[in-house]
Amino acid sequence: MCISNKIGPPVEGDDFYGREKELKKATRLLDSGHSLLLSAPRRIGKSSFAKRLIDIKRNKGWNCVYIDLEETTSVDGFLRLIIESFENGKIWKQVTGSISKGIGAVLDRIEKVSVGPIDININKKDEQENLYKDLKELICHDQDTLIVVDELTLFLGLLNKNENGTDKVSFILNWLRSLRQVSHTKVRWLFCGSVGLRNFTSALNLGYTVNDLTEFGLDELNREEASGLLSGLCDAEGIEMSLEDIQYTLDKLHWNIPYFIQIIFAKISEEYEGEVNRTIIDAAYDSLCSENYLSTWSERLSEYGEYEKPARMLLKQLSTLPSGMERTSLLNVMMTGENPSELESVDYNLSKVLEMLENDGYILKRGSIRTFRSPLLRDYWYQKFVQ
């Protein structure tokens, strides 16, 4: 086994490791006609998992498409990505004599759009609706197809901040739903992203647009897979690391997601001089707490909007207490500087923020106690925002 330590971008091919149980489950669901909503905290490996599913299905003869909406922030950009991706993935119907001249004209229009500036004013509602309706008619629904849409919620969140943003978000979500509702379709969808789509749509009263999706969870690697990944990384770079030191490293991380294993291995390999010992492992861990490998966890809180400030307040307090805090204590933190008459409102906001932080992998709940899910992330937060 030879695994390259690629930190950050999705891994593919031989660099993908583990997840056999989850892959089998996802494959069964797709084969039985389900479209999936992949819900998981950030940096858990969602994009890598989705791309491995594509490899599996493509080897079975399926048409497959991967669309990364992190590449766009506008409706016209969304449209451009959809058209280009569907063309490259052979999702459109074949042009034959049986297809009407009207549909053929639409295909011609689409081809022009994909290679040059969009020549239709998609901000005009009637033209927009007609174009999306025509696109829907061109999709081939009688071939087994998997369409992966990555970072949908991130894109919709940015779109929602624009003028008439909620209307645009509603239109896209309803259009995507209409594609999934075609009778006897063999097209299956997988939506994945770092932010909870159900939370987002619920806040906009658009939950019905995703209620047909089957929830599919993804969490840390199991212990055997985590150990195998770290061992494989060592083998690839000729680093000797005992099983005991591998287990010690995983114990320190506690939350064994691929990204955390990759970054601590990178620090260990920097200090490697013929052997790995616990002094080197501890130094690698401490180094990560003061570097930028984890900065995206702070940066992504900007997506919380009005809830960013209370989220930061809670995380800062939790980082000082490894044993965690009860909800009543967290409410007292939130009430700092607030009028007592605002208690009910602050209490509601606390529930909302805690749910968001739990869904995104920052914290977890054990009984009545909330703690950081990852000791590494907690120690980073403490060094960055408290010390």
C-alpha positions in Angstrom: 0.0 0.0 0.0 1.4 3.4 -1.0 -0.6 6.5 0.1 0.5 10.0 -0.7 0.0 12.5 2.1 -2.1 15.1 0.2 -3.4 17.6 2.8 -6.4 19.8 1.8 -7.7 18.7 -1.6 -9.9 15.6 -2.0 -7.9 12.4 -2.3 -8.6 9.9 -5.2 -7.3 6.6 -6.4 -4.8 4.8 -4.2 -4.7 7.8 -1.9 -8.2 7.1 -0.7 -8.3 4.8 2.3 -11.0 3.0 4.3 -14.7 3.8 4.4 -15.6 0.3 3.1 -18.7 -0.1 5.3 -20.0 3.4 4.4 -19.3 2.9 0.6 -21.3 -0.3 0.6 -24.2 1.3 2.4 -24.3 4.3 0.0 -24.1 2.0 -3.0 -27.0 0.0 -1.8 -29.1 3.1 -1.3 -28.2 4.5 -4.7 -29.0 1.1 -6.4 -32.4 1.1 -4.7 -33.3 4.6 -6.1 -32.4 6.9 -3.2 -30.8 10.3 -3.6 -28.6 11.2 -0.7 -27.8 14.1 1.5 -24.3 13.5 2.9 -24.3 15.2 6.3 -21.0 15.4 8.1 -18.7 18.0 9.8 -16.1 19.9 7.8 -12.8 18.2 7.0 -14.4 14.7 7.4 -13.6 13.7 3.9 -17.0 14.2 2.2 -15.6 15.2 -1.2 -13.1 12.3 -1.2 -15.9 9.9 -0.3 -18.2 11.3 -3.1 -15.4 10.9 -5.7 -14.8 7.3 -4.7 -18.5 6.6 -5.1 -18.2 8.1 -8.6 -15.4 5.7 -9.4 -17.4 2.8 -8.2 -20.5 3.7 -10.2 -18.5 4.6 -13.3 -16.9 1.2 -13.2 -20.4 -0.3 -13.2 -21.3 1.6 -16.3 -23.1 4.6 -14.8 -22.9 8.1 -16.2 -21.4 10.3 -13.4 -21.0 14.0 -12.9 -19.2 16.0 -10.2 -20.2 19.6 -9.7 -18.3 21.8 -7.2 -20.3 24.9 -6.4 -17.5 26.4 -4.4 -16.3 27.6 -7.8 -19.2 30.0 -8.2 -21.2 32.7 -6.2 -23.9 33.7 -8.8 -26.9 32.2 -10.6 -25.2 32.6 -14.0 -22.1 30.8 -12.6 -24.4 28.0 -11.3 -26.0 27.7 -14.7 -22.7 27.6 -16.5 -21.4 24.8 -14.2 -24.5 22.8 -14.6 -24.5 23.0 -18.4 -20.8 22.3 -18.8 -20.8 19.5 -16.3 -23.9 17.8 -17.8 -22.4 18.1 -21.3 -19.0 16.6 -20.2 -20.9 13.8 -18.3 -23.1 12.9 -21.2 -26.2 13.6 -19.2 -28.1 15.2 -22.1 -30.3 13.2 -24.4 -28.8 12.3 -27.8 -30.0 14.5 -30.6 -32.0 12.3 -33.0 -34.7 12.8 -35.5 -37.3 11.9 -32.8 -36.4 15.0 -30.8 -38.4 18.0 -31.7 -36.9 21.0 -33.5 -37.7 23.0 -30.4 -35.6 20.8 -28.1 -32.8 20.8 -30.7 -32.8 24.5 -30.7 -32.5 24.5 -26.9 -29.5 22.2 -27.2 -27.9 24.5 -29.7 -28.5 27.4 -27.3 -26.9 25.5 -24.5 -23.9 24.7 -26.6 -23.4 28.3 -27.3 -23.7 29.2 -23.6 -21.1 26.6 -22.6 -18.4 28.1 -24.8 -19.1 31.8 -24.4 -20.9 34.5 -22.5 -24.5 33.6 -21.5 -26.7 35.3 -24.1 -29.9 35.2 -22.0 -30.9 37.6 -19.3 -31.4 35.0 -16.5 -32.4 37.8 -14.1 -35.7 38.0 -16.0 -38.0 35.5 -14.3 -39.9 34.4 -17.4 -36.7 33.8 -19.4 -35.0 32.1 -16.5 -38.0 29.7 -15.9 -38.1 28.8 -19.6 -34.4 28.1 -19.8 -34.5 25.9 -16.7 -37.6 24.1 -18.0 -35.8 23.4 -21.3 -32.7 22.1 -19.5 -34.9 19.7 -17.4 -36.4 18.3 -20.6 -33.0 17.6 -22.1 -31.8 15.4 -19.2 -31.7 11.7 -20.0 -33.6 9.9 -17.3 -33.5 6.3 -18.6 -29.8 5.7 -17.9 -28.2 4.9 -14.5 -26.7 8.2 -13.5 -25.0 9.7 -10.4 -24.8 13.5 -10.0 -22.7 14.8 -7.1 -23.3 18.4 -6.1 -20.6 19.6 -3.7 -20.9 22.7 -1.4 -24.5 23.4 -2.4 -25.3 25.0 1.0 -22.2 27.2 0.8 -23.2 28.5 -2.6 -26.8 29.0 -1.6 -25.7 30.9 1.6 -23.7 33.3 -0.5 -26.5 33.7 -3.0 -29.0 34.4 -0.2 -27.0 37.5 0.7 -27.7 39.1 -2.6 -30.7 41.2 -3.7 -33.8 39.0 -3.9 -31.5 36.2 -2.7 -34.2 34.1 -1.0 -36.2 34.0 -4.2 -33.1 32.9 -6.2 -32.4 30.2 -3.6 -36.0 29.0 -3.6 -36.0 28.8 -7.4 -32.8 26.7 -7.6 -33.9 24.4 -4.8 -37.3 23.8 -6.4 -35.7 23.2 -9.8 -33.4 20.6 -8.4 -36.3 19.0 -6.6 -38.2 18.9 -9.8 -35.4 17.0 -11.5 -35.5 14.4 -8.8 -39.3 14.0 -9.0 -39.3 12.9 -12.7 -41.3 9.6 -12.9 -39.2 6.5 -13.3 -36.0 8.4 -13.4 -32.7 6.5 -13.1 -30.8 9.6 -12.1 -29.6 9.7 -8.5 -28.2 12.7 -6.7 -25.7 13.1 -3.9 -25.5 16.5 -2.2 -22.6 17.2 0.2 -21.1 20.2 1.9 -19.6 21.6 5.1 -22.8 23.3 6.2 -26.1 21.5 7.1 -28.5 21.8 4.1 -31.5 20.9 6.3 -30.7 23.6 8.8 -30.3 26.1 6.0 -33.5 25.3 4.2 -35.5 25.1 7.4 -34.4 28.6 8.4 -35.8 29.8 5.0 -39.0 27.7 5.3 -37.8 25.7 2.3 -37.4 22.4 4.1 -39.9 20.7 1.7 -37.4 21.1 -1.1 -35.0 18.5 0.4 -37.4 16.3 2.2 -37.1 13.6 -0.4 -33.4 13.1 0.2 -32.1 10.2 2.3 -29.8 11.3 5.1 -26.4 9.7 5.0 -23.9 10.3 7.8 -20.2 10.2 7.7 -18.0 10.4 10.8 -14.4 9.6 11.9 -12.6 6.6 10.6 -13.0 3.5 12.8 -9.9 2.6 14.9 -8.7 -0.1 12.5 -9.0 2.2 9.5 -7.3 5.1 11.3 -4.4 2.9 12.3 -4.2 1.5 8.8 -4.1 5.0 7.3 -1.3 6.2 9.6 0.6 3.0 9.0 0.2 3.4 5.2 1.5 7.0 5.3 4.5 5.8 7.2 5.2 3.0 4.8 5.0 5.4 1.8 7.7 7.7 3.2 9.9 5.0 4.8 9.1 6.1 8.4 9.3 3.4 11.1 6.5 3.8 13.7 5.6 1.2 16.2 2.0 0.1 16.6 2.1 1.5 20.2 3.2 4.9 18.9 0.5 4.8 16.2 -2.1 4.1 18.9 -0.6 6.8 21.1 -1.0 9.3 18.3 -4.6 8.4 17.6 -5.3 8.6 21.3 -4.0 12.2 21.3 -6.1 13.1 18.4 -9.2 11.3 19.8 -11.3 12.3 16.8 -9.7 10.3 14.0 -10.7 12.1 10.9 -8.4 11.7 7.9 -7.4 15.4 7.8 -6.2 15.4 11.4 -4.2 12.2 10.8 -2.6 13.7 7.7 -1.5 16.9 9.4 0.0 15.3 12.5 1.8 12.8 10.2 3.2 15.8 8.2 4.6 17.3 11.4 6.0 13.9 12.6 7.7 13.4 9.3 9.4 16.8 9.5 11.1 15.8 12.7 11.8 12.2 11.8 15.5 11.2 12.1 15.4 7.4 12.1 12.8 6.8 14.8 9.5 8.1 16.1 8.9 8.4 19.8 6.4 10.1 22.1 8.5 13.2 22.4 8.3 13.7 18.7 4.5 12.9 18.6 3.9 15.4 21.5 6.0 18.1 19.7 4.1 17.5 16.5 0.8 17.9 18.3 1.8 21.1 20.1 3.1 22.5 16.8 -0.3 22.1 15.1 -2.0 24.0 17.9 0.0 27.1 17.0 0.0 26.9 13.2 -2.5 27.6 10.4 -3.6 24.1 9.6 -6.8 24.6 11.6 -7.4 28.3 10.7 -10.3 27.3 8.4 -12.3 26.3 11.4 -12.3 29.9 12.6 -12.7 31.4 9.2 -15.8 29.3 8.4 -17.7 30.8 11.4 -18.3 33.8 9.2 -21.0 31.6 7.5 -23.0 31.7 10.8 -24.0 35.4 10.1 -25.7 36.8 13.2 -24.8 33.7 15.1 -21.0 34.1 14.6 -20.5 36.3 17.7 -22.3 34.0 20.2 -20.6 30.9 18.6 -17.2 32.4 19.1 -18.1 33.4 22.7 -19.1 29.8 23.5 -16.1 28.2 21.8 -13.7 30.5 23.6 -15.2 29.6 27.0 -15.3 25.9 26.2 -11.7 25.9 25.2 -10.7 26.8 28.7 -12.5 23.8 30.2 -11.6 20.4 28.8 -14.2 18.8 31.0 -16.9 20.8 29.3 -19.9 22.9 30.5 -23.5 22.4 31.2 -26.2 24.2 29.2 -27.1 26.5 32.1 -23.5 27.7 32.4 -23.4 28.3 28.6 -26.6 30.3 28.9 -25.0 32.4 31.6 -22.1 33.1 29.2 -24.5 34.2 26.5 -26.3 36.4 28.9 -23.2 38.4 29.7 -24.0 42.1 29.2 -27.7 41.3 28.2 -30.8 42.7 29.8 -32.5 40.0 32.0 -35.7 40.6 30.0 -33.9 39.1 26.9 -33.5 35.7 28.6 -36.0 33.9 26.5 -34.6 35.2 23.2 -31.0 34.5 24.3 -32.0 31.0 25.3 -33.5 30.3 21.9 -30.3 31.6 20.2 -28.2 29.4 22.4 -30.2 26.3 21.2 -29.7 27.4 17.6 -25.9 28.0 18.0 -25.3 24.8 19.9 -27.1 22.8 17.1 -25.0 24.5 14.5 -21.7 23.9 16.3 -22.6 20.2 16.9 -23.6 19.7 13.3 -20.4 21.2 12.1 -18.2 19.1 14.3 -16.9 21.8 16.7 -18.6 20.4 19.8 -20.5 17.3 21.0 -23.0 16.6 23.8 -22.4 14.0 26.4 -25.4 13.9 28.7 -25.9 17.5 29.8 -22.3 18.5 29.0 -20.9 20.1 25.9 -17.2 19.8 25.1 -15.0 20.3 22.1 -15.3 17.3 19.9 -11.6 17.3 19.1 -8.9 18.0 21.8 -6.6 19.2 18.9 -9.2 21.8 17.9 -9.8 22.8 21.5 -6.1 23.3 22.2 -5.7 25.3 19.0 -8.7 27.5 20.0 -7.2 28.1 23.4 -3.8 29.1 22.1 -5.3 31.2 19.3 -8.1 33.1 21.2 -7.4 32.8 24.9 -3.7 32.8 25.6 
